[in-house]
Amino acid sequence: MIDPSSRPQAQSQDQSQAGSRPQAEAETAPAPCPSSEFVQALRGLRVWDPQVSALPLFDPATAPAEPVPLFATWFGEVVAAGEVEPHTMSLATADAEGRPDVRTVMLHDVDARGWHFASHAGSRKGRQLAHRPYASLGFYWPLLGRAVRVRGRVTVEPAEVAHADLHARSTGALAAALVGHQSEVLSSYEELERASEAAWARAERDPDVPVPSWTAYVVEPDEVEFFQGDARRLHVRLNYRREGDGWAKALLWP
């Protein structure tokens, strides 16, 4: 152990001087802003360069009366174009204080009811949806310069639907669901490895094992927007808004 009295006198004088500094100087300096090189790199990135990629034309006059058929058409086209993971989407929810959260999840289905996904009821998103059953979804498909935004009320499917949804997927998906504890604090990565190994063993041993917390959700849309980018920045935004039993369509300024 070092005897404090044996420290060099100059060090103790520095400490004494530091203690007498004004409060503003003693406070921790704020984190530096991004460097100019970082900003320059951002500004140097091109979006939909006509010399690199040709974006498809979208005539909103040809759009169907409802949004789901158009979504299905666009989805098929981005898959054919080679878009990476086109079924991933941003899911935005809000907590009890109205503060937003967003994360990336997988689309499980789209039908006349809406856009389907699943998660643990005890996860952060699950708790937020239980308190505020509304959400927004965002899809971005850069290869074709397309984006789709969905917003509406979220409903919970029956437990048997969630069970069938999970067990129609891969063994890895079942094992991940069995691990559980989503959004809880993890003490170490080794703990996750042990839990995953045990979950894989159980999933392989009993492929029909139930996961009670696994919940299937449906975003029942009241608004859906389709965005088609244009290299000239003459972007097309087609908005569907539910009115009664049907939909009203409108173009929006980009």
GROMACS elastic network, one bead per residue, 0.5 to 0.9 nm:
[ bonds ]
;  ai    aj funct       b0    kb
    2     5     6  0.85973   500
    2     6     6  0.75246   500
    2     7     6  0.82788   500
    3     6     6  0.54395   500
    3     7     6  0.73073   500
    4     7     6  0.56228   500
    5     8     6  0.83000   500
    5     9     6  0.88738   500
    6     9     6  0.84942   500
    7    10     6  0.84955   500
    7    11     6  0.70621   500
    7    12     6  0.75275   500
    8    11     6  0.55843   500
    8    12     6  0.70094   500
    9    12     6  0.53231   500
    9    13     6  0.63028   500
    9    14     6  0.87523   500
   10    13     6  0.50810   500
   10    14     6  0.62488   500
   10    15     6  0.87176   500
   11    14     6  0.50869   500
   11    15     6  0.63101   500
   11    16     6  0.86583   500
   12    16     6  0.61460   500
   12    17     6  0.85946   500
   13    17     6  0.61282   500
   13    18     6  0.85172   500
   14    17     6  0.50685   500
   14    18     6  0.60608   500
   14    19     6  0.85846   500
   15    18     6  0.50176   500
   15    19     6  0.62275   500
   15    20     6  0.88525   500
   16    19     6  0.51723   500
   16    20     6  0.66399   500
   17    20     6  0.52398   500
   17    21     6  0.66246   500
   18    21     6  0.53316   500
   18    22     6  0.88321   500
   18    26     6  0.75396   500
   19    22     6  0.84382   500
   19    26     6  0.81229   500
   20    23     6  0.87127   500
   21    24     6  0.81666   500
   21    25     6  0.63543   500
   21    26     6  0.64919   500
   22    25     6  0.55202   500
   22    26     6  0.65361   500
   23    26     6  0.50926   500
   23    27     6  0.63573   500
   24    27     6  0.55498   500
   24    28     6  0.86978   500
   25    28     6  0.79127   500
   25    29     6  0.84151   500
   26    29     6  0.86900   500
   28    31     6  0.89298   500
   29    32     6  0.85626   500
   30    33     6  0.88389   500
   32    35     6  0.81458   500
   33    36     6  0.89753   500
   34    37     6  0.80904   500
   34    38     6  0.61171   500
   34    39     6  0.70101   500
   35    38     6  0.51991   500
   35    39     6  0.65807   500
   35    40     6  0.87028   500
   36    39     6  0.50698   500
   36    40     6  0.60380   500
   36    41     6  0.84837   500
   37    40     6  0.50279   500
   37    41     6  0.60727   500
   37    42     6  0.86561   500
   38    41     6  0.50738   500
   38    42     6  0.63487   500
   38    43     6  0.87586   500
   39    42     6  0.50961   500
   39    43     6  0.62470   500
   39    44     6  0.85687   500
   40    43     6  0.50836   500
   40    44     6  0.60391   500
   40    45     6  0.88595   500
   41    44     6  0.50957   500
   41    45     6  0.66646   500
   42    45     6  0.55546   500
   42    46     6  0.89403   500
   43    46     6  0.79383   500
   46    49     6  0.61065   500
   47   142     6  0.89567   500
   47   145     6  0.88975   500
   47   231     6  0.78521   500
   48    51     6  0.85518   500
   48    52     6  0.74304   500
   48    53     6  0.63903   500
   48    54     6  0.78563   500
   48    55     6  0.75914   500
   48   142     6  0.82912   500
   48   143     6  0.86883   500
   48   144     6  0.88558   500
   48   145     6  0.70720   500
   48   229     6  0.78135   500
   48   230     6  0.73931   500
   48   231     6  0.54864   500
   49    52     6  0.53207   500
   49    53     6  0.61262   500
   49    54     6  0.81252   500
   49   231     6  0.62866   500
   50    53     6  0.53946   500
   50    54     6  0.58786   500
   50    55     6  0.79690   500
   50   230     6  0.89537   500
   50   231     6  0.58262   500
   50   232     6  0.84711   500
   51    54     6  0.77779   500
   53   143     6  0.81210   500
   53   144     6  0.85769   500
   54   144     6  0.80654   500
   54   231     6  0.82613   500
   55   143     6  0.80040   500
   55   144     6  0.55135   500
   55   145     6  0.63913   500
   55   228     6  0.84802   500
   55   229     6  0.73307   500
   55   230     6  0.67663   500
   55   231     6  0.75100   500
   56   144     6  0.66339   500
   56   145     6  0.81602   500
   56   228     6  0.81434   500
   56   229     6  0.86338   500
   56   230     6  0.84411   500
   57   228     6  0.78134   500
   57   229     6  0.88555   500
   57   230     6  0.81267   500
   58    61     6  0.88143   500
   58    62     6  0.83894   500
   58    63     6  0.88276   500
   58   228     6  0.67038   500
   58   236     6  0.73933   500
   59    62     6  0.57819   500
   59    63     6  0.73173   500
   59   236     6  0.84303   500
   60    63     6  0.51540   500
   60    64     6  0.88045   500
   60   236     6  0.78802   500
   60   237     6  0.85154   500
   60   238     6  0.66862   500
   60   251     6  0.80402   500
   61    64     6  0.85249   500
   63    66     6  0.82223   500
   63    67     6  0.84026   500
   63    69     6  0.89109   500
   63    70     6  0.67522   500
   63   238     6  0.88496   500
   64    67     6  0.70322   500
   64    68     6  0.88166   500
   64    69     6  0.68972   500
   64    70     6  0.65019   500
   65    69     6  0.86571   500
   65    70     6  0.89782   500
   65   240     6  0.87794   500
   65   246     6  0.82351   500
   65   247     6  0.68348   500
   65   248     6  0.80678   500
   65   249     6  0.77929   500
   66    69     6  0.65781   500
   66    70     6  0.74306   500
   66   240     6  0.75203   500
   66   246     6  0.76743   500
   66   247     6  0.62522   500
   66   248     6  0.86423   500
   66   249     6  0.87035   500
   67    70     6  0.53530   500
   67    71     6  0.61944   500
   67    72     6  0.87622   500
   67   224     6  0.67027   500
   67   225     6  0.83505   500
   67   226     6  0.86657   500
   67   239     6  0.89732   500
   67   240     6  0.66569   500
   67   247     6  0.83027   500
   68    71     6  0.50121   500
   68    72     6  0.61990   500
   68    73     6  0.86709   500
   68   110     6  0.73703   500
   68   111     6  0.70165   500
   68   112     6  0.70041   500
   68   114     6  0.78533   500
   69    72     6  0.50974   500
   69    73     6  0.62661   500
   69    74     6  0.87018   500
   70    73     6  0.50603   500
   70    74     6  0.61448   500
   70    75     6  0.84475   500
   70   226     6  0.87400   500
   71    74     6  0.51572   500
   71    75     6  0.59381   500
   71    76     6  0.85324   500
   71   110     6  0.87581   500
   71   148     6  0.79966   500
   71   226     6  0.82895   500
   72    75     6  0.50929   500
   72    76     6  0.61935   500
   72    77     6  0.86632   500
   72   110     6  0.81156   500
   73    76     6  0.52675   500
   73    77     6  0.63352   500
   73    78     6  0.88605   500
   74    77     6  0.50489   500
   74    78     6  0.62488   500
   74    79     6  0.86101   500
   74   146     6  0.84618   500
   75    78     6  0.52781   500
   75    79     6  0.62042   500
   75    80     6  0.86172   500
   75    86     6  0.74470   500
   75    87     6  0.83764   500
   76    79     6  0.51846   500
   76    80     6  0.62139   500
   76    81     6  0.86541   500
   77    80     6  0.50590   500
   77    81     6  0.61535   500
   77    82     6  0.88264   500
   77   144     6  0.86486   500
   78    82     6  0.64305   500
   78    83     6  0.55401   500
   78    84     6  0.89202   500
   78    86     6  0.71276   500
   78   141     6  0.69578   500
   78   143     6  0.74473   500
   78   144     6  0.68031   500
   78   146     6  0.87277   500
   79    82     6  0.52864   500
   79    83     6  0.55674   500
   79    84     6  0.80260   500
   79    85     6  0.85415   500
   79    86     6  0.67977   500
   80    83     6  0.75924   500
   81   143     6  0.72554   500
   81   144     6  0.77513   500
   82    85     6  0.89756   500
   82    86     6  0.88626   500
   82   143     6  0.79486   500
   83    86     6  0.58398   500
   83   141     6  0.66897   500
   83   142     6  0.78094   500
   83   143     6  0.62633   500
   83   144     6  0.84395   500
   84    87     6  0.86761   500
   84   141     6  0.84452   500
   85    88     6  0.58269   500
   86    89     6  0.78842   500
   86   139     6  0.77419   500
   86   140     6  0.78605   500
   86   141     6  0.66972   500
   87   105     6  0.85833   500
   87   106     6  0.58657   500
   87   107     6  0.53042   500
   87   108     6  0.79838   500
   87   139     6  0.80985   500
   88   104     6  0.64966   500
   88   105     6  0.56832   500
   88   107     6  0.60162   500
   88   138     6  0.89750   500
   88   139     6  0.71815   500
   88   140     6  0.88219   500
   89   103     6  0.82163   500
   89   104     6  0.54301   500
   89   105     6  0.55650   500
   89   106     6  0.61655   500
   89   107     6  0.67575   500
   89   137     6  0.63699   500
   89   138     6  0.54707   500
   89   140     6  0.76268   500
   90   102     6  0.64045   500
   90   103     6  0.54680   500
   90   105     6  0.63320   500
   90   106     6  0.86732   500
   90   136     6  0.79715   500
   90   137     6  0.54235   500
   90   139     6  0.66021   500
   90   140     6  0.88526   500
   91   101     6  0.81586   500
   91   102     6  0.54320   500
   91   103     6  0.54659   500
   91   104     6  0.60403   500
   91   105     6  0.66358   500
   91   125     6  0.87454   500
   91   135     6  0.68881   500
   91   136     6  0.58949   500
   91   138     6  0.66970   500
   92   100     6  0.67630   500
   92   101     6  0.55414   500
   92   103     6  0.67442   500
   92   104     6  0.88889   500
   92   125     6  0.85787   500
   92   134     6  0.88600   500
   92   135     6  0.55752   500
   92   136     6  0.51070   500
   92   137     6  0.63438   500
   92   138     6  0.82453   500
   93    98     6  0.88404   500
   93    99     6  0.84101   500
   93   100     6  0.57072   500
   93   101     6  0.53309   500
   93   102     6  0.64096   500
   93   103     6  0.89619   500
   93   125     6  0.67590   500
   93   128     6  0.66486   500
   93   129     6  0.69415   500
   93   132     6  0.78926   500
   93   133     6  0.84143   500
   93   134     6  0.68402   500
   93   135     6  0.50465   500
   93   136     6  0.69213   500
   94    97     6  0.76033   500
   94    98     6  0.51839   500
   94    99     6  0.52529   500
   94   101     6  0.57602   500
   94   102     6  0.85732   500
   94   125     6  0.83841   500
   94   128     6  0.61466   500
   94   129     6  0.78107   500
   94   131     6  0.88611   500
   94   132     6  0.69451   500
   94   134     6  0.81930   500
   94   135     6  0.78619   500
   95    98     6  0.51890   500
   95    99     6  0.54666   500
   95   100     6  0.65001   500
   95   101     6  0.75129   500
   95   124     6  0.86736   500
   95   125     6  0.85856   500
   95   127     6  0.82034   500
   95   128     6  0.51579   500
   95   129     6  0.82347   500
   95   131     6  0.75600   500
   95   132     6  0.73400   500
   96    99     6  0.74770   500
   96   128     6  0.70136   500
   96   131     6  0.66688   500
   96   132     6  0.73425   500
   97   100     6  0.89069   500
   98   132     6  0.88906   500
  101   125     6  0.80627   500
  102   125     6  0.86864   500
  103   125     6  0.87414   500
  105   117     6  0.75139   500
  105   118     6  0.83834   500
  105   119     6  0.86883   500
  106   116     6  0.88678   500
  106   117     6  0.63997   500
  106   118     6  0.80254   500
  107   110     6  0.79623   500
  107   115     6  0.71865   500
  107   116     6  0.60780   500
  107   117     6  0.52723   500
  107   118     6  0.83444   500
  108   115     6  0.77005   500
  108   116     6  0.52818   500
  108   117     6  0.50968   500
  108   118     6  0.75405   500
  108   165     6  0.82650   500
  109   114     6  0.82510   500
  109   115     6  0.60752   500
  109   116     6  0.50156   500
  109   117     6  0.72143   500
  110   113     6  0.76278   500
  110   114     6  0.56156   500
  110   116     6  0.60657   500
  110   218     6  0.89355   500
  111   114     6  0.54173   500
  111   115     6  0.68462   500
  111   116     6  0.82993   500
  112   115     6  0.87130   500
  112   220     6  0.89047   500
  113   116     6  0.88064   500
  113   218     6  0.74439   500
  113   219     6  0.79390   500
  113   220     6  0.58511   500
  113   221     6  0.80811   500
  114   218     6  0.60005   500
  114   219     6  0.54495   500
  114   221     6  0.61563   500
  115   137     6  0.87566   500
  115   150     6  0.84484   500
  115   217     6  0.83137   500
  115   218     6  0.55033   500
  115   219     6  0.51408   500
  115   220     6  0.68479   500
  115   221     6  0.79376   500
  116   216     6  0.72431   500
  116   217     6  0.57157   500
  116   219     6  0.64097   500
  116   220     6  0.89013   500
  117   215     6  0.86664   500
  117   216     6  0.60374   500
  117   217     6  0.54409   500
  117   218     6  0.65299   500
  117   219     6  0.82898   500
  118   121     6  0.89779   500
  118   162     6  0.74512   500
  118   165     6  0.83579   500
  118   166     6  0.84702   500
  118   214     6  0.70314   500
  118   215     6  0.54750   500
  118   217     6  0.56143   500
  118   218     6  0.84926   500
  119   122     6  0.86162   500
  119   123     6  0.73854   500
  119   125     6  0.80269   500
  119   126     6  0.70067   500
  119   177     6  0.83773   500
  119   213     6  0.80967   500
  119   214     6  0.56479   500
  119   215     6  0.54498   500
  119   216     6  0.67105   500
  119   217     6  0.80085   500
  120   123     6  0.53217   500
  120   124     6  0.86787   500
  120   125     6  0.82476   500
  120   126     6  0.62076   500
  120   177     6  0.78220   500
  120   180     6  0.75194   500
  120   181     6  0.86325   500
  120   182     6  0.72379   500
  120   212     6  0.86646   500
  120   213     6  0.51357   500
  120   215     6  0.56712   500
  120   216     6  0.86385   500
  121   124     6  0.82164   500
  121   125     6  0.77672   500
  121   127     6  0.64260   500
  121   129     6  0.87201   500
  121   130     6  0.81867   500
  121   212     6  0.89150   500
  121   213     6  0.53853   500
  121   214     6  0.63432   500
  121   215     6  0.58487   500
  122   125     6  0.79644   500
  122   126     6  0.55623   500
  122   127     6  0.58552   500
  122   180     6  0.89756   500
  122   181     6  0.79060   500
  122   182     6  0.74517   500
  122   183     6  0.85689   500
  122   213     6  0.68523   500
  122   214     6  0.88397   500
  123   127     6  0.61402   500
  123   128     6  0.85135   500
  123   180     6  0.88162   500
  123   181     6  0.74886   500
  123   182     6  0.52681   500
  123   183     6  0.57107   500
  123   184     6  0.79580   500
  124   127     6  0.52412   500
  124   128     6  0.61548   500
  124   129     6  0.85802   500
  124   182     6  0.77654   500
  124   183     6  0.61591   500
  124   184     6  0.87623   500
  125   128     6  0.50709   500
  125   129     6  0.60346   500
  125   130     6  0.85329   500
  126   129     6  0.51687   500
  126   130     6  0.61855   500
  126   131     6  0.87878   500
  126   215     6  0.83507   500
  127   130     6  0.51080   500
  127   131     6  0.64815   500
  127   132     6  0.86247   500
  128   131     6  0.51929   500
  128   132     6  0.58558   500
  128   133     6  0.75159   500
  129   134     6  0.66296   500
  129   135     6  0.77778   500
  129   154     6  0.73524   500
  129   155     6  0.89030   500
  130   133     6  0.58794   500
  132   135     6  0.83818   500
  132   153     6  0.89907   500
  132   154     6  0.87795   500
  133   152     6  0.87085   500
  133   153     6  0.58191   500
  133   154     6  0.50468   500
  133   155     6  0.70405   500
  134   151     6  0.75698   500
  134   152     6  0.57298   500
  134   154     6  0.52337   500
  134   155     6  0.86459   500
  134   219     6  0.77867   500
  135   150     6  0.82979   500
  135   151     6  0.57878   500
  135   152     6  0.59377   500
  135   153     6  0.64945   500
  135   154     6  0.65558   500
  135   219     6  0.70585   500
  136   149     6  0.71202   500
  136   150     6  0.54560   500
  136   152     6  0.66538   500
  136   153     6  0.88869   500
  136   219     6  0.80734   500
  136   221     6  0.89252   500
  137   148     6  0.80246   500
  137   149     6  0.56536   500
  137   151     6  0.62659   500
  137   219     6  0.84444   500
  138   147     6  0.72679   500
  138   148     6  0.58827   500
  138   150     6  0.65288   500
  138   151     6  0.88887   500
  139   146     6  0.82071   500
  139   147     6  0.53377   500
  139   148     6  0.50745   500
  139   149     6  0.64597   500
  139   150     6  0.86827   500
  140   145     6  0.79041   500
  140   146     6  0.60901   500
  140   148     6  0.67169   500
  140   149     6  0.88730   500
  141   144     6  0.61408   500
  141   145     6  0.60481   500
  141   146     6  0.51150   500
  141   147     6  0.59500   500
  141   148     6  0.87074   500
  142   146     6  0.61424   500
  142   147     6  0.79414   500
  142   229     6  0.89859   500
  143   146     6  0.77571   500
  144   147     6  0.89993   500
  144   228     6  0.79793   500
  144   229     6  0.78772   500
  145   227     6  0.80478   500
  145   228     6  0.59117   500
  145   230     6  0.74676   500
  146   226     6  0.75074   500
  146   227     6  0.55166   500
  146   229     6  0.60481   500
  147   225     6  0.82204   500
  147   226     6  0.60969   500
  147   227     6  0.50147   500
  147   228     6  0.67886   500
  147   229     6  0.83029   500
  148   224     6  0.71791   500
  148   225     6  0.56081   500
  148   227     6  0.61160   500
  148   228     6  0.89553   500
  149   223     6  0.81374   500
  149   224     6  0.56099   500
  149   225     6  0.50773   500
  149   226     6  0.66904   500
  149   227     6  0.83395   500
  150   219     6  0.81033   500
  150   220     6  0.89385   500
  150   221     6  0.63062   500
  150   222     6  0.80286   500
  150   223     6  0.60066   500
  150   225     6  0.65976   500
  151   219     6  0.72690   500
  151   220     6  0.78256   500
  151   221     6  0.54138   500
  151   222     6  0.63242   500
  151   223     6  0.55157   500
  151   224     6  0.65500   500
  152   219     6  0.58496   500
  152   220     6  0.53902   500
  152   222     6  0.50615   500
  152   223     6  0.66753   500
  152   224     6  0.88460   500
  153   218     6  0.81756   500
  153   219     6  0.57235   500
  153   220     6  0.53783   500
  153   221     6  0.65938   500
  153   222     6  0.76867   500
  154   217     6  0.64892   500
  154   218     6  0.54599   500
  154   220     6  0.60368   500
  154   221     6  0.85246   500
  155   216     6  0.86366   500
  155   217     6  0.56989   500
  155   218     6  0.53441   500
  155   219     6  0.66535   500
  155   220     6  0.73564   500
  156   159     6  0.87196   500
  156   215     6  0.71482   500
  156   216     6  0.60079   500
  156   218     6  0.65169   500
  157   160     6  0.81870   500
  157   161     6  0.62204   500
  157   162     6  0.68580   500
  157   215     6  0.72761   500
  157   216     6  0.53189   500
  157   217     6  0.57953   500
  157   218     6  0.72274   500
  158   161     6  0.54233   500
  158   162     6  0.67781   500
  158   163     6  0.89533   500
  158   215     6  0.83359   500
  158   216     6  0.76791   500
  159   162     6  0.51728   500
  159   163     6  0.62215   500
  159   164     6  0.86964   500
  159   212     6  0.78727   500
  159   214     6  0.82668   500
  159   215     6  0.69881   500
  159   216     6  0.77410   500
  160   164     6  0.61306   500
  160   165     6  0.84844   500
  161   164     6  0.51855   500
  161   165     6  0.60603   500
  161   166     6  0.86531   500
  161   215     6  0.85104   500
  161   216     6  0.69082   500
  162   165     6  0.50238   500
  162   166     6  0.61822   500
  162   167     6  0.86065   500
  162   212     6  0.89701   500
  162   214     6  0.63982   500
  162   215     6  0.53741   500
  162   217     6  0.84721   500
  163   166     6  0.53446   500
  163   167     6  0.61804   500
  163   168     6  0.85630   500
  163   208     6  0.86732   500
  163   210     6  0.67981   500
  163   211     6  0.74000   500
  163   212     6  0.82530   500
  163   214     6  0.74430   500
  163   215     6  0.81631   500
  163   216     6  0.85146   500
  164   167     6  0.52720   500
  164   168     6  0.60539   500
  164   169     6  0.88956   500
  165   168     6  0.54025   500
  165   169     6  0.69565   500
  165   216     6  0.76845   500
  166   169     6  0.55451   500
  166   170     6  0.82689   500
  166   173     6  0.73912   500
  166   174     6  0.64682   500
  166   177     6  0.83563   500
  166   211     6  0.86607   500
  166   214     6  0.78205   500
  166   216     6  0.89459   500
  167   170     6  0.74229   500
  167   171     6  0.81416   500
  167   173     6  0.85104   500
  167   174     6  0.67948   500
  167   207     6  0.73510   500
  167   208     6  0.66388   500
  167   209     6  0.85986   500
  167   210     6  0.88138   500
  169   172     6  0.82017   500
  169   173     6  0.62572   500
  169   174     6  0.71978   500
  170   173     6  0.51803   500
  170   174     6  0.65050   500
  170   175     6  0.86987   500
  171   174     6  0.50811   500
  171   175     6  0.60982   500
  171   176     6  0.85768   500
  171   200     6  0.75674   500
  171   203     6  0.63651   500
  171   204     6  0.70063   500
  171   207     6  0.74705   500
  172   175     6  0.50018   500
  172   176     6  0.61001   500
  172   177     6  0.85846   500
  172   200     6  0.71457   500
  172   203     6  0.81771   500
  173   176     6  0.51218   500
  173   177     6  0.62613   500
  173   178     6  0.86645   500
  174   177     6  0.50967   500
  174   178     6  0.61862   500
  174   179     6  0.87699   500
  174   199     6  0.82376   500
  174   200     6  0.80592   500
  174   203     6  0.63406   500
  174   207     6  0.80112   500
  174   209     6  0.87279   500
  174   211     6  0.85005   500
  175   179     6  0.63527   500
  175   196     6  0.68923   500
  175   197     6  0.85869   500
  175   198     6  0.85257   500
  175   201     6  0.81855   500
  175   202     6  0.76220   500
  175   203     6  0.56096   500
  175   204     6  0.85010   500
  176   179     6  0.52336   500
  176   180     6  0.69852   500
  176   196     6  0.69951   500
  176   199     6  0.72137   500
  176   200     6  0.79964   500
  177   180     6  0.54546   500
  177   182     6  0.89355   500
  177   199     6  0.84119   500
  177   211     6  0.70463   500
  177   213     6  0.86858   500
  177   214     6  0.71371   500
  178   195     6  0.88242   500
  178   196     6  0.82457   500
  178   199     6  0.56375   500
  178   200     6  0.83196   500
  178   202     6  0.84179   500
  178   203     6  0.78673   500
  178   209     6  0.88869   500
  178   210     6  0.86631   500
  178   211     6  0.63795   500
  179   182     6  0.83060   500
  179   192     6  0.81845   500
  179   195     6  0.59650   500
  179   196     6  0.59673   500
  179   198     6  0.82465   500
  179   199     6  0.58179   500
  179   200     6  0.88136   500
  180   211     6  0.88847   500
  180   213     6  0.82732   500
  180   214     6  0.89711   500
  181   184     6  0.55204   500
  181   185     6  0.83704   500
  181   186     6  0.87388   500
  182   185     6  0.86451   500
  183   186     6  0.86332   500
  186   189     6  0.72962   500
  186   191     6  0.75156   500
  186   192     6  0.75464   500
  187   190     6  0.85189   500
  187   191     6  0.69433   500
  187   192     6  0.86933   500
  188   191     6  0.53754   500
  188   192     6  0.70000   500
  189   192     6  0.51455   500
  189   193     6  0.63933   500
  189   194     6  0.88489   500
  190   194     6  0.62768   500
  190   195     6  0.86447   500
  191   194     6  0.52436   500
  191   195     6  0.62506   500
  191   196     6  0.85774   500
  192   195     6  0.51016   500
  192   196     6  0.59783   500
  192   197     6  0.85144   500
  193   196     6  0.51121   500
  193   197     6  0.61234   500
  193   198     6  0.86764   500
  194   197     6  0.51850   500
  194   198     6  0.63244   500
  194   199     6  0.86246   500
  195   198     6  0.52152   500
  195   199     6  0.60992   500
  195   200     6  0.86349   500
  196   200     6  0.60610   500
  196   201     6  0.85764   500
  197   200     6  0.52268   500
  197   201     6  0.63428   500
  197   202     6  0.87733   500
  198   201     6  0.51800   500
  198   202     6  0.63033   500
  198   203     6  0.86792   500
  199   202     6  0.51027   500
  199   203     6  0.60516   500
  199   204     6  0.85796   500
  200   203     6  0.50752   500
  200   204     6  0.61510   500
  200   205     6  0.84563   500
  201   204     6  0.53118   500
  201   205     6  0.60680   500
  201   206     6  0.85597   500
  202   206     6  0.58704   500
  202   207     6  0.78331   500
  202   209     6  0.80032   500
  203   206     6  0.52651   500
  203   207     6  0.51118   500
  203   208     6  0.78061   500
  203   209     6  0.69989   500
  204   207     6  0.57612   500
  205   209     6  0.88917   500
  206   209     6  0.54465   500
  207   210     6  0.89048   500
  210   213     6  0.89825   500
  210   214     6  0.86740   500
  211   214     6  0.56107   500
  211   215     6  0.89911   500
  212   215     6  0.78673   500
  221   224     6  0.67765   500
  221   241     6  0.86228   500
  221   242     6  0.78338   500
  222   240     6  0.81205   500
  222   241     6  0.58499   500
  222   243     6  0.83049   500
  222   247     6  0.87713   500
  223   239     6  0.72317   500
  223   240     6  0.55642   500
  223   242     6  0.62304   500
  223   247     6  0.88584   500
  224   238     6  0.84308   500
  224   239     6  0.59684   500
  224   240     6  0.51041   500
  224   241     6  0.66581   500
  224   242     6  0.87852   500
  225   237     6  0.68052   500
  225   238     6  0.56239   500
  225   240     6  0.60313   500
  225   241     6  0.85478   500
  226   236     6  0.79454   500
  226   237     6  0.57058   500
  226   238     6  0.51525   500
  226   239     6  0.64481   500
  226   240     6  0.83727   500
  227   235     6  0.71353   500
  227   236     6  0.57100   500
  227   238     6  0.65474   500
  227   239     6  0.87439   500
  227   254     6  0.88386   500
  228   235     6  0.58063   500
  228   236     6  0.50955   500
  228   237     6  0.65653   500
  228   238     6  0.86159   500
  229   232     6  0.87288   500
  229   233     6  0.70392   500
  229   234     6  0.74142   500
  229   236     6  0.65616   500
  229   237     6  0.86673   500
  230   233     6  0.50465   500
  230   234     6  0.53983   500
  230   236     6  0.75872   500
  231   234     6  0.73793   500
  231   235     6  0.81315   500
  232   235     6  0.78674   500
  233   254     6  0.82520   500
  234   254     6  0.73009   500
  235   253     6  0.83139   500
  235   254     6  0.57756   500
  236   251     6  0.75048   500
  236   252     6  0.76243   500
  236   253     6  0.79292   500
  236   254     6  0.67671   500
  237   250     6  0.84308   500
  237   251     6  0.57136   500
  237   252     6  0.52889   500
  237   253     6  0.69811   500
  237   254     6  0.64114   500
  238   249     6  0.69477   500
  238   250     6  0.59263   500
  238   252     6  0.63594   500
  239   248     6  0.80884   500
  239   249     6  0.56143   500
  239   250     6  0.52309   500
  239   251     6  0.60800   500
  239   252     6  0.69009   500
  240   247     6  0.60851   500
  240   248     6  0.56399   500
  240   250     6  0.66693   500
  240   251     6  0.89960   500
  241   246     6  0.85998   500
  241   247     6  0.54979   500
  241   248     6  0.52350   500
  241   249     6  0.65127   500
  241   250     6  0.82551   500
  242   245     6  0.73407   500
  242   246     6  0.59438   500
  242   248     6  0.62105   500
  242   249     6  0.88941   500
  243   246     6  0.53931   500
  243   247     6  0.53182   500
  243   248     6  0.63077   500
  244   247     6  0.76188   500
